[in-house]
C-alpha cells in the first residue's frame, strides 16, 4: 500500500480534525501518501466543482495545528448534493 484516502462523509463531528492529524502522521511514519476527499464523496464524484480538484494532498505540514479545531478541514456531507 502506497496511498490512502481520508473521507469525512456522514456529517460533522468535533474530533474529525484530530483523527485526520493522527492518520496523516501515522501514515507518514510508514511512508504512505495521504489524500483527503473534499466534502464527503462529492470530491470523488464531482471533482470539477473544485478549482484544484476533489482531492487534496495531506502531509504533516498541511495538518499542523488542526487537531484543536472543531469539524473537518476536508468538509463533509451527509446527503447527496450532486
C-alpha positions as CSV (number, residue, x, y, z in Angstrom):
1,X,0.0,0.0,0.0
2,X,1.4,3.3,-1.1
3,X,-1.5,5.7,-0.8
4,X,-4.7,6.1,1.3
5,X,-7.6,8.5,1.1
6,X,-9.5,10.0,4.0
7,X,-13.2,10.7,3.5
8,X,-15.2,12.5,6.2
9,X,-18.7,11.9,5.0
10,X,-21.8,11.5,7.1
11,X,-22.0,14.8,8.9
12,X,-19.7,16.9,11.1
13,X,-18.2,15.8,14.4
14,X,-15.9,17.7,16.8
15,X,-12.9,15.3,16.7
16,X,-12.5,14.8,12.9
17,X,-9.5,17.1,12.5
18,X,-7.7,15.3,15.4
19,X,-8.4,12.0,13.6
20,X,-7.1,13.4,10.3
21,X,-4.0,14.7,12.0
22,X,-3.3,11.4,13.7
23,X,-3.9,9.4,10.5
24,X,-1.6,11.6,8.4
25,X,1.2,11.3,11.0
26,X,0.8,7.6,11.3
27,X,0.8,7.1,7.5
28,X,3.8,9.4,7.1
29,X,5.8,7.3,9.6
30,X,5.2,4.3,7.3
31,X,5.9,6.1,4.1
32,X,2.3,6.2,2.9
33,X,0.9,9.1,1.0
34,X,-2.4,10.5,2.1
35,X,-5.1,12.3,0.0
36,X,-8.2,13.9,1.5
37,X,-11.5,13.7,-0.2
38,X,-13.4,17.1,-0.2
39,X,-16.9,17.3,1.1
40,X,-17.6,13.6,1.5
41,X,-18.0,11.7,-1.7
42,X,-18.5,14.9,-3.7
43,X,-14.8,15.2,-4.2
44,X,-14.7,11.9,-5.9
45,X,-18.0,12.1,-7.8
46,X,-17.8,15.8,-8.9
47,X,-14.2,16.9,-8.8
48,X,-15.0,19.6,-11.4
49,X,-16.8,21.6,-8.6
50,X,-13.4,22.4,-7.1
51,X,-10.8,24.7,-8.7
52,X,-7.9,22.3,-7.8
53,X,-9.9,19.1,-8.0
54,X,-11.8,17.0,-5.5
55,X,-8.7,15.5,-3.7
56,X,-6.2,17.4,-1.6
57,X,-2.7,16.1,-0.7
58,X,-2.3,15.8,3.1
59,X,1.1,15.8,4.7
60,X,2.5,16.7,8.2
61,X,2.8,20.3,7.2
62,X,-0.8,20.6,5.9
63,X,-2.3,19.2,9.1
64,X,-0.1,21.1,11.6
65,X,-2.2,22.9,14.1
66,X,-5.6,21.5,13.1
67,X,-6.1,18.9,15.9
68,X,-7.7,21.5,18.2
69,X,-10.1,22.8,15.6
70,X,-13.6,21.5,15.5
71,X,-15.1,19.9,12.4
72,X,-13.1,18.8,9.5
73,X,-10.7,20.7,7.1
74,X,-11.9,18.4,4.3
75,X,-15.6,19.3,4.6
76,X,-18.4,16.8,4.8
77,X,-21.9,16.0,3.8
78,X,-24.5,13.5,4.9
79,X,-26.5,13.5,1.8
80,X,-26.0,13.5,-2.0
81,X,-25.7,17.1,-3.1
82,X,-24.9,16.4,-6.8
